[in-house]
Amino acid sequence: MKVPERLLWAVETLETRPGERVLEIGCGRGVAVGLLCERSASVTAIDRSATAVKAARERNARHVEAGAAVIEQAELDGGGLPGGPYDKVFAVNVNVFWTRSPAAELAAVKRALAPGGSLHLFYEPPGAAKAQEIAVKVEAALAGSGFTSTTLTHGLLLCLKGELTP
């Protein structure tokens, strides 16, 4: 299977170091989980879909068995996130952060982040206008929840990196 460019760029952009604890929100079939485990990160992945979680566990069975990956069915705004604290939290194409107020989700992320940790929200919009719309909305949501943000691009791929304001 060819790994989508957005996932390769996301994993590269995270710049994980061995032993870092990473939370993926909306892991889908678990492709990024495997890529991160290969970089010696400890990964917890959540998805609200039981089908996606099953597929992600099957794809990453050896990482789960080795204790490098935990994959659970969970909602981001469902209160506590499994494990933590996390050095990095990320999501790829999770629309809740720009389609409505993500205050509850960002509060959950803040509770899950380790001191000095960061949030990375990646998107693959269909065009430059949509990329701009997403960037503006996510930057505002991050600022409203106490994060400073930096926007990175790779072609049309977009990453909004949020760090808690000291």
Secondary structure, DSSP 8 states (H G I E B T S, - for coil): ----HHHHHHHHHHT--TT-EEEEES-TTSHHHHHHHHTT-EEEEEES-HHHHHHHHHHTHHHHHTTSEEEEE--TTSS--SS--EEEEEEES-THHHHS--HHHHHHHHHHEEEEEEEEEEE--SSHHHHHHHHHHHHHHHHHTTEEEEEEEETTEEEEEEEE--
